[in-house]
Amino acid sequence: MPSYIDANPIAKGPFTPAWGSLGTFQCPAWFRDAKFGIWSHWGPQSVPMFGDWYARHMYTPGHPQYNHHLRTCGHPSKFGWKDMIPLWKAERFDPEGLMKIYTDAGAKYFVAQAAHHDNFDNWDSKHHRWNAATMGPKKDIVRLWHDAARKFDLPFGLTEHLGAAYTWWITNKMADIDGAFAGAPYDGNDRANDDLYLPHTKAEIEEGIRLHKEGKRLQWYTDNPYWHERWYLRVKDMIDQFEPDLLYSDGELPFGETGLAIVAHLYNVSAKRHGGTNNAVYNQKNKDPKFAATGVFDIERGQMDEAASSPWQTDTCVGGWFYDVRQTYKSAKQIIETLVDIVSKNGNLLLNFTQRPDGTLDEECHHILKGITAWTSVNGEGIFGTRPWKKAAEGPSRFVQKATFEEKPVEWTSADFRFTQKDAAVYAFQMKCPEDRGAYIRSLGRAAGKVKSVAVLGSSEAITFRQLEDCLFVQLQKEMTCPHTPCIKVTVEP
């Protein structure tokens, strides 16, 4: 075990930093019941309002974010990331007001970004002076989110993107090849701010420049032990201060023994709070069984093709990850259809709503949230606290998901259904409202068991139905309770 772990030991408890021990993880009931969480992917990279990975690409000549930075702030040899951080003020940040909106929309857990690849901590960090409590907003952003979530009785999670920061941010050590500033070193070359810009070695910089010219980048996680120690101390600090119910790493579980120690610490801290039983979840993105067994597998901007035996999560955003004036947003309808499909396959949806640098949501986000609120208030019974039915899907249409980052709207038909179950009820979500108000559910023919009753969530009207050999026919009411994705509740004799 590395000496820095011996000097800063993990909490004692049922888990040890070993694959076998962490492989005994059992997903807590709160996560299985929750189904829908909201995420604040927010920090100083929201300031330009020009999208994700700004702190990297402002140092990438020819990239739209470099051009934006050059023309609005100045050349990165003169105005770098250290100069952007003070511009993040969060002056209209209202965490309790936002949490009320999110819980009304049906969110059952809330997740805050603790640190992104720009190496800036959103909490009062004990190990890093570049943090939101002392710079920029001069507010402990994570603490404010934490307290608001606890007030609304929501499980509280944190995301750390630090693992990849060391290699991700090699660009700040570069310089323009040509143009008016050819050869002028970017401000990351000033070693006075190495604690922000990172103390890359000469060999790492040379390799980073070579790969950058080829349109490539260094490996996601560095082998440099310096960064392993910094990552461990800061992630352990966030666990110690906030005791999160969920911790997400932006990648697979990083850094071997160091990463295993962090997950064991997360679970042991949780177990201490919950009578010896872990109640926390660790998210990472490697589906290899050894990695996946340590917690809950997460898919960024993607989905499972079929139902999974273990709970999993999709993380995605309404538009871009950081606020971006160029983005086209998903509609409430598309988000709801995605949620239904994910839940039918034993998954959860973690959805980011991008905040402006002052902490507010724009009017489009508020409109989308109102649409989600209206739908979940009617149909939440078929989502929250449910489990997968024996069959997840029926019908010809599918989300085409070959990998992460492949989100495409689906043209549903009225023959497409997604199923969940709870107690004696099967919930059949019709993915497109039928014009003739007829629902033919092939999976609920007589072989599924005798249907005792049928209702449409949100409607008090008596529903006419006939169970045939090969389907259940349901005549829906004339006035729909919501404009899309109605939920038909079917009670079946055991």
Helices and strands as residue ranges (DSSP letters): H 3-7, H 19-22, H 29-34, E 36-40, G 44-46, H 54-57, H 64-72, H 81-84, G 85-87, H 95-104, E 109-115, H 141-151, E 156-160, G 162-164, H 165-168, G 170-173, G 187-189, G 191-193, H 194-197, H 202-213, H 225-242, E 246-249, H 257-273, E 281-284, H 289-292, E 296-300, E 312-317, H 332-344, E 347-352, H 363-379, G 380-382, E 387-394, E 417-422, E 425-430, E 438-441, G 442-444, G 446-448, E 451-456, E 464-467, E 472-475, E 487-492
